Amino acid sequence: MPYFVYSLLSLVLLTTGGLAVASGSVNAKKAHNYPADFVQSYNQECLQTSMGEGLEQTEAKRLCNCTIDEFQRQYSLTEFQQLTAASATDKVAETTLVEVGQSCFEQILYEK
């Protein structure tokens, strides 16, 4: 599982190079709305990465939707971009992003 979460972090870093993502948990309301093209791009990359790590397509979709929703719930686009950029050198920022992935992964894992 830790390898998967770090792969998810890598995905977040790759897809946010020129874009921004936001998410909220499955039942939480979104506080921020990221551009539709960014969300679509994030979901495509996330699905590819998640399925490459061994998740079934249905689980991968749920994971990707959860993470993007959680980022949107917690962070404005600018905040998310700053956090993502900082995560390359700042362990606290990196851990913050990884925790979202872990939380969503656990939701998916235990909701079966």
URTABEL-V541974 format. One record per residue. N is the residue number from 1. RES is the residue in three letters. PHI is phi in degrees with one decimal (* if undefined). PSI is psi in whole degrees, 0 to 359 (999 if undefined). D_CENTER is the distance of its C-alpha to the mean C-alpha in Angstrom with 2 decimals. Layout:
<<N	RES	PHI	PSI	D_CENTER> <N	RES	PHI	PSI	D_CENTER>>
This chain:
<<1	MET	*	317	15.06> <2	PRO	-57.2	321	14.61> <3	TYR	-61.5	318	14.72> <4	PHE	-62.5	316	11.94> <5	VAL	-63.1	319	9.65> <6	TYR	-68.9	328	10.96> <7	SER	-64.9	321	10.53> <8	LEU	-64.2	319	6.77> <9	LEU	-61.1	317	7.32> <10	SER	-59.9	319	9.82> <11	LEU	-61.1	314	7.92> <12	VAL	-59.3	316	5.94> <13	LEU	-64.3	320	9.55> <14	LEU	-69.3	316	11.21> <15	THR	-77.7	346	9.79> <16	THR	-100.2	10	10.27> <17	GLY	-51.1	311	13.80> <18	GLY	-125.2	8	15.49> <19	LEU	-124.4	179	12.97> <20	ALA	-136.3	147	10.82> <21	VAL	-126.7	153	7.73> <22	ALA	-145.6	153	7.82> <23	SER	-151.3	169	7.17> <24	GLY	-147.8	161	9.58> <25	SER	-65.2	170	10.63> <26	VAL	-53.3	321	12.64> <27	ASN	-103.1	357	15.76> <28	ALA	-86.5	150	14.91> <29	LYS	-81.2	146	15.96> <30	LYS	-77.3	133	13.97> <31	ALA	-90.9	334	15.56> <32	HIS	-132.3	148	14.46> <33	ASN	-117.7	116	14.25> <34	TYR	-82.4	159	12.72> <35	PRO	-55.9	140	14.94> <36	ALA	-57.8	322	15.00> <37	ASP	-67.2	327	15.27> <38	PHE	-69.5	315	12.09> <39	VAL	-61.2	318	10.17> <40	GLN	-63.0	315	12.37> <41	SER	-63.0	316	11.86> <42	TYR	-58.0	311	8.07> <43	ASN	-62.5	321	8.82> <44	GLN	-63.0	312	11.77> <45	GLU	-65.8	320	10.43> <46	CYS	-63.6	316	7.73> <47	LEU	-59.2	313	10.81> <48	GLN	-60.3	313	13.05> <49	THR	-66.0	314	11.40> <50	SER	-63.0	317	10.89> <51	MET	-68.9	326	14.42> <52	GLY	-65.2	335	15.70> <53	GLU	-87.8	359	14.83> <54	GLY	107.6	2	16.94> <55	LEU	-77.4	147	15.09> <56	GLU	-67.5	157	17.14> <57	GLN	-57.7	317	16.05> <58	THR	-62.3	316	16.03> <59	GLU	-65.9	319	13.87> <60	ALA	-61.7	317	11.37> <61	LYS	-61.8	316	11.36> <62	ARG	-63.5	318	11.01> <63	LEU	-62.8	312	8.03> <64	CYS	-63.8	317	6.20> <65	ASN	-62.8	319	7.96> <66	CYS	-62.3	312	7.29> <67	THR	-65.6	316	3.65> <68	ILE	-65.6	321	4.86> <69	ASP	-64.2	319	7.98> <70	GLU	-67.5	319	7.48> <71	PHE	-62.7	319	6.62> <72	GLN	-66.0	325	9.54> <73	ARG	-68.1	321	11.55> <74	GLN	-90.7	330	11.59> <75	TYR	-133.5	141	11.82> <76	SER	-68.9	167	13.94> <77	LEU	-58.1	315	13.05> <78	THR	-63.2	315	15.40> <79	GLU	-60.9	317	14.16> <80	PHE	-65.3	318	10.58> <81	GLN	-62.8	319	12.36> <82	GLN	-65.2	318	14.71> <83	LEU	-63.2	316	12.37> <84	THR	-63.2	315	10.68> <85	ALA	-63.3	318	14.30> <86	ALA	-67.3	332	15.63> <87	SER	-64.3	342	13.43> <88	ALA	-67.2	331	15.60> <89	THR	-126.6	348	18.60> <90	ASP	-111.5	113	17.75> <91	LYS	-63.3	327	17.01> <92	VAL	-65.2	315	16.31> <93	ALA	-63.6	317	13.53> <94	GLU	-60.6	314	12.13> <95	THR	-62.2	321	12.61> <96	THR	-58.8	315	10.96> <97	LEU	-67.4	317	7.52> <98	VAL	-62.7	322	8.51> <99	GLU	-61.9	324	9.77> <100	VAL	-63.1	314	6.81> <101	GLY	-61.5	317	5.93> <102	GLN	-64.6	316	9.71> <103	SER	-60.4	314	10.36> <104	CYS	-66.6	319	8.61> <105	PHE	-60.9	318	10.26> <106	GLU	-66.0	322	13.41> <107	GLN	-60.3	314	13.47> <108	ILE	-64.6	315	13.43> <109	LEU	-62.9	318	15.90> <110	TYR	-97.1	359	18.25> <111	GLU	-90.2	0	18.38> <112	LYS	-64.7	999	20.43>>
